Amino acid sequence: MNNSQQTARVGLFFLLGLALIWVTFETLSGGKVFKDKGYQLVAGFESLQSLKEGDEIRMAGVKIGEVAKTRLADSGRRAEAVLRIDSNIHIKNDATATIVMSGLIGTNFISIDLGTPAAPALPPGAEIHTEPTPDLGAVMKQLGSIGKKLETALGSIGDAVNGDGKNPGLFKKIDTLVTDNSDKISTTMTNLQQVTDKLNKGEGTLGRLINDPRMHDELLASVGEIKAAATDAKSFIANAQAIIDQVKAGKGTLGALVFDEKIGNDIRTTTKNLRDISDKIARGEGTLGKLINDDSILRDAQAVMKKASSALDGLDDSGPITAVGLVAKSLF
């Protein structure tokens, strides 16, 4: 092998090494030679739930940064995550950050909502609002507690059904109840069988109603008549209400009698006058009172009628002039 071939192989190996170093660098730097430093925000949580440096920060599912570091607050009462946000992304001051698990065995990441469009952006170094999310360990612990409670409840149900050795269980009580009342149950079942047989034969009112189409039609007709009567009753009530409303409004003769004070006074005056007239008639005052109470007027009228009758009897024997003279003489 001459020197030129050896030099070419060394140069090729060197170029391959540079290419490998470049691919590795591009992979680790996210495809950017000069990584955007962005700006930082602080998010405080009761627990970071295994969140670590380098975990993603996403907004609407899009990566906008990463966790720069995690730390305990100076008070020691909470954990804080320092967020590095890309410089071209602006977080609204009413946005909320939450820790989200990407899967049962996946890594956690911080999700930030979009916030209100009109809200101002958070300045670098500001603290973002956070919302706690259930930890998977806490959820599993609660499920375990629920499982224990469910196991205890099922044990109680089992004791109630099967008994606990001192008190008989539900099945035992049912068995004893059926055994002690077997004769009554048999009698009841027999009676039910007889009743169903009568119903199938169309005996009795219920049997006829089930098996006789004519009775069914009559029942439907009766129901229809009841509905019609109810409709008429509703109409009557509505009309009566309309009349009452008119009376209350003072309309019509009845409304005027009830609410018109002048007509009421006229009726009272007329009634008083009629009572005065009847009193005078009862006392024999006036022509009608004398006619009703004075017997002499009746006797005079009867006498005049007798004279007129006698005068008429003599008309047959006299002429017209003579008849007029006789009638006048008889009357006067």
Order of alpha helices (4+ residues) and beta strands (2+ residues): alpha-beta-beta-beta-beta-beta-beta-beta-alpha-alpha-alpha-alpha-alpha-alpha-alpha-alpha-alpha-alpha
